[in-house]
Amino acid sequence: MELPTAPPAFDATAGPGPRRRADRGADIGAGCGLVLLESVALVVIFGDAPLGPA
């Protein structure tokens, strides 16, 4: 019984090449935005909690 071979699911060698600078800038911007959102969430959650003896 001869079954057909499946095509590759993802071939990283057949693409547009290395990522451009604009792609990297968007990644950095998204990462900074996520850090800012997480910081705001921590302030909202723990903002009222006393951190030491009052």
PDB file of N, CA, C, O and CB in Angstrom:
ATOM      1  N   MET A   1       0.844  -1.165   0.000  1.00  0.00           N
ATOM      2  CA  MET A   1       0.000   0.000   0.000  1.00  0.00           C
ATOM      3  C   MET A   1       0.902   1.246   0.000  1.00  0.00           C
ATOM      4  O   MET A   1       1.757   1.390   0.874  1.00  0.00           O
ATOM      5  CB  MET A   1      -0.967  -0.012   1.226  1.00  0.00           C
ATOM      6  N   GLU A   2       0.719   2.121  -0.950  1.00  0.00           N
ATOM      7  CA  GLU A   2       1.526   3.326  -1.065  1.00  0.00           C
ATOM      8  C   GLU A   2       0.680   4.540  -0.729  1.00  0.00           C
ATOM      9  O   GLU A   2      -0.254   4.890  -1.451  1.00  0.00           O
ATOM     10  CB  GLU A   2       2.125   3.456  -2.477  1.00  0.00           C
ATOM     11  N   LEU A   3       1.026   5.174   0.379  1.00  0.00           N
ATOM     12  CA  LEU A   3       0.307   6.365   0.796  1.00  0.00           C
ATOM     13  C   LEU A   3       1.059   7.607   0.319  1.00  0.00           C
ATOM     14  O   LEU A   3       2.288   7.594   0.250  1.00  0.00           O
ATOM     15  CB  LEU A   3       0.125   6.388   2.332  1.00  0.00           C
ATOM     16  N   PRO A   4       0.341   8.667  -0.009  1.00  0.00           N
ATOM     17  CA  PRO A   4       1.034   9.888  -0.446  1.00  0.00           C
ATOM     18  C   PRO A   4       1.731  10.564   0.739  1.00  0.00           C
ATOM     19  O   PRO A   4       1.267  10.472   1.875  1.00  0.00           O
ATOM     20  CB  PRO A   4       0.036  10.872  -1.113  1.00  0.00           C
ATOM     21  N   THR A   5       2.825  11.229   0.467  1.00  0.00           N
ATOM     22  CA  THR A   5       3.531  11.940   1.527  1.00  0.00           C
ATOM     23  C   THR A   5       2.867  13.295   1.763  1.00  0.00           C
ATOM     24  O   THR A   5       2.384  13.940   0.832  1.00  0.00           O
ATOM     25  CB  THR A   5       5.032  12.118   1.170  1.00  0.00           C
ATOM     26  N   ALA A   6       2.855  13.702   3.007  1.00  0.00           N
ATOM     27  CA  ALA A   6       2.233  14.978   3.352  1.00  0.00           C
ATOM     28  C   ALA A   6       3.209  16.120   3.067  1.00  0.00           C
ATOM     29  O   ALA A   6       4.419  15.951   3.219  1.00  0.00           O
ATOM     30  CB  ALA A   6       1.794  14.993   4.841  1.00  0.00           C
ATOM     31  N   PRO A   7       2.698  17.269   2.658  1.00  0.00           N
ATOM     32  CA  PRO A   7       3.578  18.418   2.459  1.00  0.00           C
ATOM     33  C   PRO A   7       4.051  18.948   3.814  1.00  0.00           C
ATOM     34  O   PRO A   7       3.389  18.708   4.824  1.00  0.00           O
ATOM     35  CB  PRO A   7       2.854  19.533   1.658  1.00  0.00           C
ATOM     36  N   PRO A   8       5.158  19.648   3.861  1.00  0.00           N
ATOM     37  CA  PRO A   8       5.629  20.188   5.140  1.00  0.00           C
ATOM     38  C   PRO A   8       4.624  21.189   5.707  1.00  0.00           C
ATOM     39  O   PRO A   8       4.032  21.978   4.971  1.00  0.00           O
ATOM     40  CB  PRO A   8       7.009  20.858   4.968  1.00  0.00           C
ATOM     41  N   ALA A   9       4.444  21.144   7.018  1.00  0.00           N
ATOM     42  CA  ALA A   9       3.487  22.036   7.660  1.00  0.00           C
ATOM     43  C   ALA A   9       3.994  23.477   7.649  1.00  0.00           C
ATOM     44  O   ALA A   9       3.213  24.404   7.433  1.00  0.00           O
ATOM     45  CB  ALA A   9       3.214  21.580   9.099  1.00  0.00           C
ATOM     46  N   PHE A  10       5.280  23.674   7.876  1.00  0.00           N
ATOM     47  CA  PHE A  10       5.852  25.014   7.886  1.00  0.00           C
ATOM     48  C   PHE A  10       7.304  24.929   7.461  1.00  0.00           C
ATOM     49  O   PHE A  10       8.074  24.136   8.003  1.00  0.00           O
ATOM     50  CB  PHE A  10       5.723  25.670   9.283  1.00  0.00           C
ATOM     51  N   ASP A  11       7.668  25.736   6.507  1.00  0.00           N
ATOM     52  CA  ASP A  11       9.041  25.744   6.017  1.00  0.00           C
ATOM     53  C   ASP A  11       9.615  27.137   6.244  1.00  0.00           C
ATOM     54  O   ASP A  11       9.275  28.079   5.528  1.00  0.00           O
ATOM     55  CB  ASP A  11       9.112  25.339   4.505  1.00  0.00           C
ATOM     56  N   ALA A  12      10.479  27.263   7.235  1.00  0.00           N
ATOM     57  CA  ALA A  12      11.028  28.570   7.581  1.00  0.00           C
ATOM     58  C   ALA A  12      12.034  29.066   6.550  1.00  0.00           C
ATOM     59  O   ALA A  12      12.373  30.249   6.537  1.00  0.00           O
ATOM     60  CB  ALA A  12      11.682  28.511   8.943  1.00  0.00           C
ATOM     61  N   THR A  13      12.513  28.177   5.688  1.00  0.00           N
ATOM     62  CA  THR A  13      13.508  28.609   4.715  1.00  0.00           C
ATOM     63  C   THR A  13      12.866  29.277   3.508  1.00  0.00           C
ATOM     64  O   THR A  13      13.549  29.992   2.774  1.00  0.00           O
ATOM     65  CB  THR A  13      14.345  27.430   4.266  1.00  0.00           C
ATOM     66  N   ALA A  14      11.583  29.068   3.284  1.00  0.00           N
ATOM     67  CA  ALA A  14      10.928  29.630   2.105  1.00  0.00           C
ATOM     68  C   ALA A  14      10.034  30.798   2.504  1.00  0.00           C
ATOM     69  O   ALA A  14       8.808  30.710   2.436  1.00  0.00           O
ATOM     70  CB  ALA A  14      10.105  28.551   1.373  1.00  0.00           C
ATOM     71  N   GLY A  15      10.658  31.876   2.915  1.00  0.00           N
ATOM     72  CA  GLY A  15       9.884  33.036   3.325  1.00  0.00           C
ATOM     73  C   GLY A  15      10.478  34.297   2.743  1.00  0.00           C
ATOM     74  O   GLY A  15      11.342  34.239   1.869  1.00  0.00           O
ATOM     75  N   PRO A  16      10.015  35.439   3.225  1.00  0.00           N
ATOM     76  CA  PRO A  16      10.553  36.697   2.709  1.00  0.00           C
ATOM     77  C   PRO A  16      11.974  36.981   3.168  1.00  0.00           C
ATOM     78  O   PRO A  16      12.569  37.972   2.745  1.00  0.00           O
ATOM     79  CB  PRO A  16       9.668  37.829   3.120  1.00  0.00           C
ATOM     80  N   GLY A  17      12.519  36.148   4.009  1.00  0.00           N
ATOM     81  CA  GLY A  17      13.883  36.351   4.474  1.00  0.00           C
ATOM     82  C   GLY A  17      13.894  36.836   5.908  1.00  0.00           C
ATOM     83  O   GLY A  17      12.934  36.615   6.646  1.00  0.00           O
ATOM     84  N   PRO A  18      14.968  37.494   6.313  1.00  0.00           N
ATOM     85  CA  PRO A  18      15.034  37.974   7.697  1.00  0.00           C
ATOM     86  C   PRO A  18      13.986  39.054   7.954  1.00  0.00           C
ATOM     87  O   PRO A  18      13.548  39.754   7.041  1.00  0.00           O
ATOM     88  CB  PRO A  18      16.438  38.517   8.009  1.00  0.00           C
ATOM     89  N   ARG A  19      13.607  39.164   9.196  1.00  0.00           N
ATOM     90  CA  ARG A  19      12.584  40.159   9.550  1.00  0.00           C
ATOM     91  C   ARG A  19      13.140  41.555   9.373  1.00  0.00           C
ATOM     92  O   ARG A  19      14.314  41.823   9.626  1.00  0.00           O
ATOM     93  CB  ARG A  19      12.094  39.961  11.001  1.00  0.00           C
ATOM     94  N   ARG A  20      12.263  42.432   8.933  1.00  0.00           N
ATOM     95  CA  ARG A  20      12.687  43.814   8.719  1.00  0.00           C
ATOM     96  C   ARG A  20      12.655  44.593  10.025  1.00  0.00           C
ATOM     97  O   ARG A  20      12.134  44.127  11.038  1.00  0.00           O
ATOM     98  CB  ARG A  20      11.796  44.497   7.674  1.00  0.00           C
ATOM     99  N   ARG A  21      13.221  45.783   9.972  1.00  0.00           N
ATOM    100  CA  ARG A  21      13.300  46.618  11.163  1.00  0.00           C
ATOM    101  C   ARG A  21      11.932  47.040  11.659  1.00  0.00           C
ATOM    102  O   ARG A  21      11.735  47.174  12.867  1.00  0.00           O
ATOM    103  CB  ARG A  21      14.135  47.837  10.885  1.00  0.00           C
ATOM    104  N   ALA A  22      10.989  47.250  10.769  1.00  0.00           N
ATOM    105  CA  ALA A  22       9.653  47.686  11.181  1.00  0.00           C
ATOM    106  C   ALA A  22       8.973  46.606  12.013  1.00  0.00           C
ATOM    107  O   ALA A  22       8.249  46.917  12.959  1.00  0.00           O
ATOM    108  CB  ALA A  22       8.791  48.032   9.950  1.00  0.00           C
ATOM    109  N   ASP A  23       9.197  45.352  11.673  1.00  0.00           N
ATOM    110  CA  ASP A  23       8.610  44.254  12.443  1.00  0.00           C
ATOM    111  C   ASP A  23       9.158  44.250  13.864  1.00  0.00           C
ATOM    112  O   ASP A  23       8.415  44.040  14.823  1.00  0.00           O
ATOM    113  CB  ASP A  23       8.889  42.901  11.759  1.00  0.00           C
ATOM    114  N   ARG A  24      10.443  44.481  13.994  1.00  0.00           N
ATOM    115  CA  ARG A  24      11.076  44.470  15.308  1.00  0.00           C
ATOM    116  C   ARG A  24      10.563  45.626  16.161  1.00  0.00           C
ATOM    117  O   ARG A  24      10.362  45.463  17.364  1.00  0.00           O
ATOM    118  CB  ARG A  24      12.605  44.546  15.170  1.00  0.00           C
ATOM    119  N   GLY A  25      10.352  46.779  15.559  1.00  0.00           N
ATOM    120  CA  GLY A  25       9.827  47.921  16.293  1.00  0.00           C
ATOM    121  C   GLY A  25       8.427  47.666  16.814  1.00  0.00           C
ATOM    122  O   GLY A  25       8.091  48.076  17.926  1.00  0.00           O
ATOM    123  N   ALA A  26       7.608  46.993  16.022  1.00  0.00           N
ATOM    124  CA  ALA A  26       6.259  46.664  16.472  1.00  0.00           C
ATOM    125  C   ALA A  26       6.305  45.679  17.641  1.00  0.00           C
ATOM    126  O   ALA A  26       5.499  45.779  18.566  1.00  0.00           O
ATOM    127  CB  ALA A  26       5.435  46.078  15.313  1.00  0.00           C
ATOM    128  N   ASP A  27       7.231  44.742  17.605  1.00  0.00           N
ATOM    129  CA  ASP A  27       7.373  43.786  18.705  1.00  0.00           C
ATOM    130  C   ASP A  27       7.794  44.492  19.994  1.00  0.00           C
ATOM    131  O   ASP A  27       7.287  44.182  21.071  1.00  0.00           O
ATOM    132  CB  ASP A  27       8.396  42.698  18.340  1.00  0.00           C
ATOM    133  N   ILE A  28       8.719  45.437  19.877  1.00  0.00           N
ATOM    134  CA  ILE A  28       9.172  46.175  21.062  1.00  0.00           C
ATOM    135  C   ILE A  28       8.038  47.031  21.609  1.00  0.00           C
ATOM    136  O   ILE A  28       7.856  47.111  22.823  1.00  0.00           O
ATOM    137  CB  ILE A  28      10.399  47.058  20.725  1.00  0.00           C
ATOM    138  N   GLY A  29       7.277  47.669  20.729  1.00  0.00           N
ATOM    139  CA  GLY A  29       6.151  48.480  21.175  1.00  0.00           C
ATOM    140  C   GLY A  29       5.087  47.664  21.874  1.00  0.00           C
ATOM    141  O   GLY A  29       4.534  48.092  22.887  1.00  0.00           O
ATOM    142  N   ALA A  30       4.799  46.493  21.341  1.00  0.00           N
ATOM    143  CA  ALA A  30       3.802  45.624  21.980  1.00  0.00           C
ATOM    144  C   ALA A  30       4.298  45.146  23.342  1.00  0.00           C
ATOM    145  O   ALA A  30       3.518  45.070  24.291  1.00  0.00           O
ATOM    146  CB  ALA A  30       3.480  44.413  21.077  1.00  0.00           C
ATOM    147  N   GLY A  31       5.569  44.827  23.447  1.00  0.00           N
ATOM    148  CA  GLY A  31       6.118  44.393  24.729  1.00  0.00           C
ATOM    149  C   GLY A  31       6.069  45.495  25.767  1.00  0.00           C
ATOM    150  O   GLY A  31       5.733  45.238  26.923  1.00  0.00           O
ATOM    151  N   CYS A  32       6.400  46.729  25.374  1.00  0.00           N
ATOM    152  CA  CYS A  32       6.337  47.853  26.321  1.00  0.00           C
ATOM    153  C   CYS A  32       4.898  48.119  26.742  1.00  0.00           C
ATOM    154  O   CYS A  32       4.639  48.432  27.904  1.00  0.00           O
ATOM    155  CB  CYS A  32       6.950  49.127  25.699  1.00  0.00           C
ATOM    156  N   GLY A  33       3.964  47.997  25.808  1.00  0.00           N
ATOM    157  CA  GLY A  33       2.562  48.198  26.148  1.00  0.00           C
ATOM    158  C   GLY A  33       2.063  47.162  27.141  1.00  0.00           C
ATOM    159  O   GLY A  33       1.306  47.491  28.054  1.00  0.00           O
ATOM    160  N   LEU A  34       2.479  45.920  26.973  1.00  0.00           N
ATOM    161  CA  LEU A  34       2.066  44.875  27.905  1.00  0.00           C
ATOM    162  C   LEU A  34       2.655  45.087  29.295  1.00  0.00           C
ATOM    163  O   LEU A  34       1.984  44.845  30.298  1.00  0.00           O
ATOM    164  CB  LEU A  34       2.475  43.511  27.374  1.00  0.00           C
ATOM    165  N   VAL A  35       3.904  45.536  29.359  1.00  0.00           N
ATOM    166  CA  VAL A  35       4.515  45.824  30.660  1.00  0.00           C
ATOM    167  C   VAL A  35       3.768  46.968  31.343  1.00  0.00           C
ATOM    168  O   VAL A  35       3.544  46.920  32.553  1.00  0.00           O
ATOM    169  CB  VAL A  35       6.018  46.179  30.497  1.00  0.00           C
ATOM    170  N   LEU A  36       3.381  47.989  30.589  1.00  0.00           N
ATOM    171  CA  LEU A  36       2.636  49.107  31.157  1.00  0.00           C
ATOM    172  C   LEU A  36       1.278  48.650  31.682  1.00  0.00           C
ATOM    173  O   LEU A  36       0.875  49.040  32.778  1.00  0.00           O
ATOM    174  CB  LEU A  36       2.455  50.211  30.113  1.00  0.00           C
ATOM    175  N   LEU A  37       0.572  47.829  30.913  1.00  0.00           N
ATOM    176  CA  LEU A  37      -0.725  47.330  31.361  1.00  0.00           C
ATOM    177  C   LEU A  37      -0.592  46.475  32.615  1.00  0.00           C
ATOM    178  O   LEU A  37      -1.426  46.561  33.517  1.00  0.00           O
ATOM    179  CB  LEU A  37      -1.391  46.526  30.253  1.00  0.00           C
ATOM    180  N   GLU A  38       0.445  45.654  32.677  1.00  0.00           N
ATOM    181  CA  GLU A  38       0.648  44.821  33.855  1.00  0.00           C
ATOM    182  C   GLU A  38       0.968  45.678  35.074  1.00  0.00           C
ATOM    183  O   GLU A  38       0.503  45.390  36.177  1.00  0.00           O
ATOM    184  CB  GLU A  38       1.772  43.809  33.608  1.00  0.00           C
ATOM    185  N   SER A  39       1.753  46.722  34.879  1.00  0.00           N
ATOM    186  CA  SER A  39       2.063  47.622  35.992  1.00  0.00           C
ATOM    187  C   SER A  39       0.813  48.316  36.509  1.00  0.00           C
ATOM    188  O   SER A  39       0.633  48.449  37.719  1.00  0.00           O
ATOM    189  CB  SER A  39       3.094  48.661  35.563  1.00  0.00           C
ATOM    190  N   VAL A  40      -0.043  48.756  35.613  1.00  0.00           N
ATOM    191  CA  VAL A  40      -1.296  49.395  36.019  1.00  0.00           C
ATOM    192  C   VAL A  40      -2.170  48.406  36.780  1.00  0.00           C
ATOM    193  O   VAL A  40      -2.780  48.762  37.787  1.00  0.00           O
ATOM    194  CB  VAL A  40      -2.053  49.944  34.791  1.00  0.00           C
ATOM    195  N   ALA A  41      -2.232  47.174  36.306  1.00  0.00           N
ATOM    196  CA  ALA A  41      -3.036  46.160  36.995  1.00  0.00           C
ATOM    197  C   ALA A  41      -2.504  45.900  38.401  1.00  0.00           C
ATOM    198  O   ALA A  41      -3.295  45.752  39.333  1.00  0.00           O
ATOM    199  CB  ALA A  41      -3.054  44.852  36.190  1.00  0.00           C
ATOM    200  N   LEU A  42      -1.192  45.842  38.576  1.00  0.00           N
ATOM    201  CA  LEU A  42      -0.613  45.617  39.901  1.00  0.00           C
ATOM    202  C   LEU A  42      -0.892  46.790  40.835  1.00  0.00           C
ATOM    203  O   LEU A  42      -1.141  46.590  42.024  1.00  0.00           O
ATOM    204  CB  LEU A  42       0.895  45.387  39.789  1.00  0.00           C
ATOM    205  N   VAL A  43      -0.852  48.000  40.312  1.00  0.00           N
ATOM    206  CA  VAL A  43      -1.152  49.170  41.146  1.00  0.00           C
ATOM    207  C   VAL A  43      -2.614  49.153  41.562  1.00  0.00           C
ATOM    208  O   VAL A  43      -2.941  49.481  42.702  1.00  0.00           O
ATOM    209  CB  VAL A  43      -0.823  50.481  40.396  1.00  0.00           C
ATOM    210  N   VAL A  44      -3.501  48.770  40.636  1.00  0.00           N
ATOM    211  CA  VAL A  44      -4.920  48.715  40.971  1.00  0.00           C
ATOM    212  C   VAL A  44      -5.187  47.635  42.009  1.00  0.00           C
ATOM    213  O   VAL A  44      -5.980  47.842  42.928  1.00  0.00           O
ATOM    214  CB  VAL A  44      -5.758  48.462  39.715  1.00  0.00           C
ATOM    215  N   ILE A  45      -4.538  46.491  41.873  1.00  0.00           N
ATOM    216  CA  ILE A  45      -4.794  45.376  42.788  1.00  0.00           C
ATOM    217  C   ILE A  45      -4.173  45.638  44.158  1.00  0.00           C
ATOM    218  O   ILE A  45      -4.832  45.466  45.183  1.00  0.00           O
ATOM    219  CB  ILE A  45      -4.247  44.065  42.204  1.00  0.00           C
ATOM    220  N   PHE A  46      -2.907  46.052  44.177  1.00  0.00           N
ATOM    221  CA  PHE A  46      -2.177  46.173  45.434  1.00  0.00           C
ATOM    222  C   PHE A  46      -2.007  47.623  45.883  1.00  0.00           C
ATOM    223  O   PHE A  46      -1.246  47.883  46.815  1.00  0.00           O
ATOM    224  CB  PHE A  46      -0.823  45.523  45.301  1.00  0.00           C
ATOM    225  N   GLY A  47      -2.674  48.546  45.264  1.00  0.00           N
ATOM    226  CA  GLY A  47      -2.503  49.959  45.600  1.00  0.00           C
ATOM    227  C   GLY A  47      -3.007  50.320  46.976  1.00  0.00           C
ATOM    228  O   GLY A  47      -2.454  51.221  47.606  1.00  0.00           O
ATOM    229  N   ASP A  48      -4.044  49.647  47.474  1.00  0.00           N
ATOM    230  CA  ASP A  48      -4.618  49.960  48.765  1.00  0.00           C
ATOM    231  C   ASP A  48      -3.985  49.164  49.902  1.00  0.00           C
ATOM    232  O   ASP A  48      -4.220  49.470  51.071  1.00  0.00           O
ATOM    233  CB  ASP A  48      -6.093  49.711  48.732  1.00  0.00           C
ATOM    234  N   ALA A  49      -3.203  48.169  49.585  1.00  0.00           N
ATOM    235  CA  ALA A  49      -2.626  47.318  50.623  1.00  0.00           C
ATOM    236  C   ALA A  49      -1.456  48.025  51.298  1.00  0.00           C
ATOM    237  O   ALA A  49      -0.593  48.566  50.607  1.00  0.00           O
ATOM    238  CB  ALA A  49      -2.168  45.972  50.029  1.00  0.00           C
ATOM    239  N   PRO A  50      -1.405  48.035  52.629  1.00  0.00           N
ATOM    240  CA  PRO A  50      -0.252  48.626  53.309  1.00  0.00           C
ATOM    241  C   PRO A  50       0.982  47.730  53.121  1.00  0.00           C
ATOM    242  O   PRO A  50       0.888  46.506  53.207  1.00  0.00           O
ATOM    243  CB  PRO A  50      -0.555  48.830  54.825  1.00  0.00           C
ATOM    244  N   LEU A  51       2.123  48.348  52.867  1.00  0.00           N
ATOM    245  CA  LEU A  51       3.334  47.579  52.589  1.00  0.00           C
ATOM    246  C   LEU A  51       4.202  47.400  53.836  1.00  0.00           C
ATOM    247  O   LEU A  51       5.175  46.648  53.792  1.00  0.00           O
ATOM    248  CB  LEU A  51       4.141  48.260  51.495  1.00  0.00           C
ATOM    249  N   GLY A  52       3.891  48.041  54.900  1.00  0.00           N
ATOM    250  CA  GLY A  52       4.700  47.913  56.095  1.00  0.00           C
ATOM    251  C   GLY A  52       3.892  48.309  57.323  1.00  0.00           C
ATOM    252  O   GLY A  52       2.696  48.583  57.230  1.00  0.00           O
ATOM    253  N   PRO A  53       4.551  48.338  58.464  1.00  0.00           N
ATOM    254  CA  PRO A  53       3.816  48.752  59.669  1.00  0.00           C
ATOM    255  C   PRO A  53       3.426  50.228  59.583  1.00  0.00           C
ATOM    256  O   PRO A  53       4.227  51.087  59.214  1.00  0.00           O
ATOM    257  CB  PRO A  53       4.667  48.501  60.939  1.00  0.00           C
ATOM    258  N   ALA A  54       2.185  50.484  59.931  1.00  0.00           N
ATOM    259  CA  ALA A  54       1.682  51.850  59.807  1.00  0.00           C
ATOM    260  C   ALA A  54       1.810  52.622  61.093  1.00  0.00           C
ATOM    261  O   ALA A  54       1.429  53.791  61.151  1.00  0.00           O
ATOM    262  CB  ALA A  54       0.248  51.841  59.370  1.00  0.00           C
TER     263      ALA A  54
END
